[in-house]
Amino acid sequence: MLPVPIETLRVRVGLDASDTSKDTEIEAASATSLALMGNYCDRLFPELLGAEEVFTHYTGFTVPLMRYPITGVASIVDDSGNNISDYHVAANRGIINLDARGEFHELTVTYDGGYPEGGFPPDLLSAFYGVFDQEYALNEGGAVSTAGEISSVTMADVGTVKYNTSAAAAESSAGAGAFLPARSKSLLDSYMRYRC
């Protein structure tokens, strides 16, 4: 799934909108970008109709879903096949609030959720573009600078700043958002998954 029409991404990488020669690379960079964003935010962004999530040994009032905003709930079924029908949906937070506290061995939720193509909010789309640009450049044989910690600063007449660019420095900073541009991470912070 692409957050924008592929023609938009073709133009973004410097191709004509009708040039299909790099579609495989564009789709790979898009998929990787969405995966990195999803890992950082602990949620899924692209729309999926008929998404299914299974919660094992579930107890509580709130059911946090991975893909939102939620656009529809087809069913909530417990392990005995009983339909749960007394609930409210907090669509933009990805939460189903059960009217009564539930204790289930297994609870299955089937729903529609996520952002459709062309439906990403502007700030989320901007974050995507930052990650996409980086991933596309890497896939095309480019490099992304990952400067590490500052190793020295000389100021006399406003001089040198040296960064530690060793593999060890880059490795020590690796984490959930290590491969996301700083601006994209800042934009994504407000899209982190709600924890119940």
C-alpha positions as CSV (number, residue, x, y, z in Angstrom):
1,M,0.0,0.0,0.0
2,L,1.2,3.5,-0.8
3,P,0.1,6.5,1.2
4,V,-0.1,8.5,-2.0
5,P,-0.5,7.6,-5.7
6,I,2.7,6.0,-7.1
7,E,2.8,8.9,-9.7
8,T,3.4,11.3,-6.8
9,L,6.4,9.2,-5.6
10,R,7.8,8.8,-9.2
11,V,7.9,12.6,-9.5
12,R,9.4,12.9,-6.0
13,V,12.4,10.7,-7.0
14,G,12.9,12.7,-10.2
15,L,11.0,10.6,-12.7
16,D,8.2,11.5,-15.0
17,A,4.8,10.6,-13.5
18,S,4.3,7.9,-16.2
19,D,7.8,6.4,-16.0
20,T,7.3,2.9,-14.5
21,S,11.1,1.9,-14.6
22,K,11.6,2.3,-10.9
23,D,8.2,1.2,-9.5
24,T,9.7,-1.9,-7.8
25,E,12.3,0.3,-6.0
26,I,9.6,2.9,-5.1
27,E,7.3,0.3,-3.7
28,A,10.1,-1.3,-1.7
29,A,11.2,2.1,-0.2
30,S,7.5,2.8,0.6
31,A,7.0,-0.5,2.3
32,T,10.2,-0.2,4.3
33,S,9.3,3.4,5.3
34,L,5.9,2.4,6.6
35,A,7.4,-0.5,8.5
36,L,10.0,1.7,10.2
37,M,7.3,4.2,11.0
38,G,5.0,1.5,12.4
39,N,7.8,0.0,14.5
40,Y,8.6,3.4,16.0
41,C,5.0,4.2,16.8
42,D,3.9,0.6,17.6
43,R,1.0,0.7,15.3
44,L,0.1,0.2,11.6
45,F,-0.8,3.2,9.3
46,P,-2.1,1.8,6.0
47,E,-5.7,1.1,5.6
48,L,-6.8,-2.6,5.8
49,L,-10.4,-3.6,5.4
50,G,-11.2,-6.8,7.3
51,A,-8.2,-6.5,9.6
52,E,-8.3,-9.2,12.4
53,E,-6.6,-9.1,15.7
54,V,-6.7,-11.8,18.3
55,F,-6.2,-11.1,22.0
56,T,-5.3,-14.1,24.2
57,H,-6.0,-14.1,27.9
58,Y,-7.6,-10.7,27.6
59,T,-9.0,-9.0,30.7
60,G,-10.3,-5.4,30.9
61,F,-12.5,-2.6,29.6
62,T,-10.4,-1.4,26.7
63,V,-9.1,-3.2,23.6
64,P,-6.2,-1.3,21.9
65,L,-6.0,-2.1,18.1
66,M,-2.9,-1.7,16.0
67,R,-4.5,-0.1,12.9
68,Y,-6.3,3.2,13.2
69,P,-8.3,5.4,12.8
70,I,-11.0,2.7,13.0
71,T,-13.6,3.1,10.3
72,G,-15.8,0.2,11.2
73,V,-16.1,-2.9,13.4
74,A,-17.4,-6.0,11.8
75,S,-17.4,-8.2,14.9
76,I,-16.0,-8.8,18.3
77,V,-16.2,-12.5,19.2
78,D,-15.0,-14.4,22.2
79,D,-13.5,-18.0,22.2
80,S,-17.0,-19.5,22.7
81,G,-18.3,-17.8,19.6
82,N,-20.3,-15.2,21.4
83,N,-20.7,-11.8,19.8
84,I,-19.8,-8.9,22.0
85,S,-22.1,-6.0,21.1
86,D,-21.9,-3.6,24.0
87,Y,-19.0,-1.4,23.2
88,H,-18.0,2.1,22.0
89,V,-15.3,2.9,19.5
90,A,-12.7,5.7,20.1
91,A,-11.9,5.7,16.4
92,N,-9.0,8.1,16.3
93,R,-7.2,6.5,19.3
94,G,-7.7,2.9,18.0
95,I,-9.5,1.8,21.1
96,I,-12.7,-0.3,21.6
97,N,-14.2,0.5,25.0
98,L,-16.2,-2.5,26.3
99,D,-19.3,-1.5,28.3
100,A,-18.6,-4.2,30.8
101,R,-15.2,-5.6,32.0
102,G,-14.4,-8.7,30.1
103,E,-12.4,-11.8,30.9
104,F,-11.7,-13.9,27.8
105,H,-9.4,-16.8,26.9
106,E,-9.5,-15.4,23.4
107,L,-11.1,-12.3,21.9
108,T,-11.1,-11.7,18.1
109,V,-11.8,-8.3,16.7
110,T,-12.5,-7.9,12.9
111,Y,-12.5,-4.3,11.8
112,D,-11.6,-1.7,9.1
113,G,-8.8,0.7,10.1
114,G,-5.9,2.8,9.0
115,Y,-5.4,5.7,6.6
116,P,-6.5,5.1,3.0
117,E,-4.3,6.1,0.0
118,G,-4.4,9.8,-0.2
119,G,-5.8,10.1,3.4
120,F,-2.6,10.5,5.4
121,P,-2.8,13.8,7.5
122,P,-0.2,16.4,6.3
123,D,2.2,15.9,9.2
124,L,2.1,12.1,8.9
125,L,2.7,12.4,5.2
126,S,5.6,14.8,5.8
127,A,7.1,12.2,8.2
128,F,6.6,9.5,5.5
129,Y,8.4,11.6,2.9
130,G,11.4,12.1,5.2
131,V,11.7,8.3,5.7
132,F,10.9,7.5,2.1
133,D,13.6,9.8,0.7
134,Q,16.2,8.2,3.0
135,E,15.1,4.7,2.1
136,Y,14.9,5.3,-1.6
137,A,18.4,6.9,-1.6
138,L,19.8,3.8,0.3
139,N,18.1,1.4,-2.1
140,E,19.6,3.3,-5.0
141,G,23.1,2.9,-3.6
142,G,23.3,6.2,-1.8
143,A,24.4,6.7,1.8
144,V,22.8,8.4,4.7
145,S,25.0,10.2,7.2
146,T,24.6,8.9,10.7
147,A,27.0,11.1,12.7
148,G,27.5,9.9,16.2
149,E,28.3,11.8,19.4
150,I,30.4,14.9,19.3
151,S,34.0,13.9,19.9
152,S,35.6,17.4,20.1
153,V,34.8,21.1,19.6
154,T,37.4,23.8,19.0
155,M,36.1,27.4,19.2
156,A,39.0,29.9,19.1
157,D,37.8,31.9,16.1
158,V,34.8,29.7,15.8
159,G,36.3,26.5,14.4
160,T,35.9,22.8,14.3
161,V,33.3,20.3,15.4
162,K,34.2,16.7,15.1
163,Y,31.7,13.8,15.3
164,N,32.4,10.2,16.2
165,T,31.4,8.3,13.1
166,S,32.7,4.9,14.1
167,A,30.5,1.8,13.6
168,A,30.5,1.4,17.4
169,A,29.0,4.9,17.9
170,A,26.3,4.3,15.3
171,E,25.6,0.8,16.7
172,S,25.3,2.2,20.3
173,S,22.6,4.7,19.2
174,A,20.5,2.0,17.3
175,G,17.0,1.7,18.7
176,A,13.4,1.8,17.7
177,G,13.9,5.1,15.8
178,A,17.6,4.9,15.0
179,F,16.9,4.7,11.3
180,L,14.4,7.5,11.1
181,P,15.3,11.1,10.3
182,A,15.1,13.4,13.4
183,R,12.3,15.5,11.8
184,S,10.2,12.5,11.0
185,K,10.6,11.2,14.5
186,S,9.4,14.5,15.9
187,L,6.4,14.4,13.7
188,L,5.7,10.7,14.5
189,D,5.8,11.2,18.3
190,S,2.2,12.4,18.3
191,Y,1.2,9.2,16.5
192,M,2.5,6.7,19.1
193,R,0.1,4.0,19.9
194,Y,-2.1,4.6,23.0
195,R,-1.3,2.2,25.8
196,C,-4.2,1.0,28.0
